[in-house]
Amino acid sequence: MMKLTLPNRISILTILLLLAGCSSHSDLPDFTASGYLADRGAVRIWRKDSQEEISHMMTAYTPFSGGATETTDYQWLDGKPVAIERHVSGKQPDDVTLRFDHDGALSFMQRQLAGHREPLSADEVALYQFDAQRMLKISNDLRNGRVMLIQGRWLPGGEVASCQGNQLRPEFDEMELEQIARQRASASAEPVNVAWLQAPEGVQLLLVSHEDLCQSEPKEADF
């Protein structure tokens, strides 16, 4: 399970390699997806903007160790987080729900663990608020740099059937192709799904999984 800690989990080298620099994103669609490689896993980010201002963001952290994916849902109003919901499944489920008024004061709090509930401390609540703003800044930088997330099912011959129904051929390097090949060999009967980042500077493999990534990918109409 990913712990909320103050140190930045982002791979600085990854961002520097992929970002083209800050620029206006007025020509981008309201619903976009991005991501980055963290120290111990991959982070995928989906967001929806309304009138050039964020209204909804969801992040999914998948550890390289194969543990449960942690998803966090953020609702924003006038540039401030008004709701945060974190869900961790698996053997140790952990669900946190926080709601705030327009002034940032806590109006509702709940943490549901396996079989019981427990409150969060004031420091923990403040850390969730801090992390929301940190993730928004990361998302803004990635979006401005045109670092976009694409997911789909790996096909024979090096092509990918994307979640949007397109057939693509990402230009992965030799090491990335070897990573995909190892995943295919680990369970040859199961399909392999990949997630990667597409930016003006190139392509970077983000995640290889037997999980159907398209099934869990949020759709704009429901987001």
C-alpha positions in Angstrom: 0.0 0.0 0.0 1.3 3.4 -0.9 1.9 5.5 2.2 1.2 9.2 2.2 4.5 10.9 2.9 5.9 14.4 2.2 8.9 13.4 0.1 8.1 13.7 -3.6 7.6 10.3 -5.2 8.0 11.6 -8.8 10.8 10.5 -11.0 12.5 13.9 -11.7 14.5 12.4 -14.6 11.4 11.0 -16.2 9.7 14.4 -16.1 12.7 16.3 -17.4 13.0 13.8 -20.3 9.4 14.0 -21.3 8.2 17.5 -20.6 8.5 20.0 -23.4 8.1 22.9 -21.0 5.1 24.8 -19.8 2.7 26.1 -22.5 -0.9 26.9 -22.9 -3.3 23.9 -22.9 -6.3 25.7 -24.2 -6.3 23.5 -27.3 -6.4 20.3 -25.3 -9.7 18.5 -24.6 -11.4 18.8 -21.3 -10.8 15.1 -20.5 -7.2 14.0 -20.5 -5.0 11.3 -19.1 -1.3 11.3 -18.1 1.0 9.6 -15.7 4.6 9.1 -14.5 7.0 6.5 -13.0 7.3 6.8 -9.2 10.0 5.3 -7.1 8.1 2.0 -6.4 5.3 2.0 -8.9 3.4 3.6 -11.8 1.0 6.5 -11.4 -1.8 7.1 -13.9 -3.9 10.3 -13.8 -7.2 11.2 -15.4 -8.7 14.7 -15.1 -11.6 16.7 -16.4 -11.5 20.5 -16.7 -14.3 22.9 -17.1 -13.7 26.4 -18.4 -9.9 26.1 -18.0 -10.3 25.0 -14.4 -10.0 21.5 -13.0 -13.2 19.9 -11.6 -12.3 16.2 -11.2 -9.2 14.1 -11.0 -8.5 10.5 -10.4 -5.1 8.8 -9.8 -4.2 5.2 -9.8 -1.0 4.0 -8.1 0.1 0.5 -9.1 3.2 -0.8 -7.2 5.9 -2.7 -9.0 5.7 -5.4 -6.3 2.4 -6.5 -7.6 0.3 -5.3 -4.7 -3.1 -3.8 -4.8 -3.7 -0.7 -6.9 -4.6 2.4 -4.9 -7.1 4.8 -6.5 -7.7 8.3 -5.2 -10.6 10.5 -6.4 -10.5 14.3 -6.1 -13.3 16.8 -6.6 -12.4 20.4 -7.1 -14.3 23.7 -6.8 -12.8 27.1 -7.6 -9.3 25.6 -7.4 -9.8 23.9 -4.0 -10.2 20.2 -3.2 -13.7 19.7 -1.8 -13.8 15.9 -1.7 -11.0 13.2 -1.5 -11.7 9.5 -1.6 -9.0 6.9 -1.5 -9.6 3.2 -2.1 -7.1 0.4 -1.5 -8.4 -3.1 -2.2 -6.7 -6.5 -1.7 -6.0 -8.3 1.5 -5.9 -5.1 3.6 -8.6 -2.9 2.3 -8.5 0.8 3.4 -11.0 3.4 2.3 -10.8 7.1 3.2 -13.4 9.7 2.5 -12.9 13.4 3.2 -15.1 16.3 2.4 -14.4 20.0 2.9 -16.4 23.2 2.7 -15.4 26.1 0.4 -13.1 27.5 3.1 -11.2 24.3 3.4 -12.7 23.3 6.7 -13.4 19.6 7.2 -17.1 18.7 7.0 -17.0 14.9 6.8 -14.4 12.3 7.6 -14.4 8.5 7.5 -11.8 5.8 7.3 -13.0 2.2 6.8 -10.5 -0.6 7.5 -11.2 -4.3 7.4 -14.0 -4.8 9.9 -13.9 -1.4 11.6 -13.7 2.3 11.3 -11.3 4.8 12.8 -10.8 8.6 12.6 -7.9 10.4 11.0 -5.8 12.8 12.9 -5.6 16.5 12.0 -2.1 15.9 10.6 -3.3 13.1 8.4 -6.2 15.2 7.0 -3.7 18.1 6.3 -1.4 15.7 4.5 -4.3 14.5 2.3 -5.0 18.2 1.4 -1.3 18.8 0.7 -1.1 15.7 -1.4 -4.1 16.8 -3.5 -2.4 20.1 -4.3 0.9 18.3 -5.1 -0.9 15.9 -7.4 -2.6 18.8 -9.2 0.7 20.5 -9.8 2.2 17.3 -11.2 -0.9 16.9 -13.4 -0.7 20.5 -14.6 3.0 20.1 -15.5 2.4 16.9 -17.4 -0.6 18.3 -19.2 1.2 21.4 -20.2 4.1 19.3 -21.5 1.6 17.2 -23.6 2.6 14.0 -21.7 -0.5 11.8 -22.5 -1.4 8.3 -21.2 -2.5 5.6 -23.7 -3.6 2.1 -22.6 -4.6 -1.1 -24.5 -4.1 -4.8 -25.2 -0.8 -6.0 -26.6 -1.2 -7.8 -30.0 1.1 -10.1 -31.8 3.5 -8.2 -34.0 4.1 -5.3 -31.7 0.8 -3.5 -32.1 -1.7 -2.4 -29.4 -5.5 -2.3 -29.5 -6.1 0.9 -27.6 -9.0 1.4 -25.2 -10.5 3.8 -27.7 -10.6 1.1 -30.4 -7.5 2.2 -32.4 -4.7 0.0 -33.5 -1.3 1.6 -32.6 2.3 0.7 -32.8 4.2 2.5 -30.0 8.0 2.8 -30.6 9.2 1.0 -27.5 12.9 0.5 -27.1 14.5 -2.9 -26.7 14.4 -3.0 -22.9 10.7 -2.1 -22.9 10.0 -4.8 -25.4 11.8 -7.3 -23.3 9.7 -6.3 -20.3 6.5 -7.0 -22.3 7.9 -10.3 -23.5 8.7 -11.4 -19.9 5.1 -10.6 -18.8 3.7 -12.6 -21.8 5.9 -15.5 -20.9 4.8 -15.5 -17.2 1.2 -16.4 -18.2 1.1 -17.2 -21.9 -2.7 -17.9 -21.8 -3.6 -14.5 -20.5 -3.6 -11.3 -22.6 -1.0 -8.6 -21.8 -2.1 -5.0 -21.4 0.2 -2.0 -21.5 0.1 1.6 -20.5 2.5 4.1 -21.9 3.2 7.8 -22.1 3.3 9.7 -25.4 5.0 13.1 -25.4 6.6 15.3 -28.0 10.0 13.9 -26.9 9.1 10.3 -27.4 7.5 7.3 -25.8 7.9 5.7 -22.3 6.4 2.4 -21.2 4.6 2.9 -17.9 2.9 -0.4 -16.9 2.7 -4.0 -18.2 -0.1 -6.1 -16.6 -2.4 -9.0 -17.1 -5.2 -6.8 -15.7 -7.6 -5.4 -18.3 -6.6 -1.8 -18.1 -9.4 -0.7 -20.4 -12.0 -2.1 -18.1 -10.9 0.1 -15.2 -10.2 3.2 -17.4 -12.7 5.9 -16.6 -14.9 7.2 -19.4 -15.4 10.9 -20.1 -19.2 10.5 -20.0 -19.1 9.0 -16.5 -16.3 11.1 -15.1 
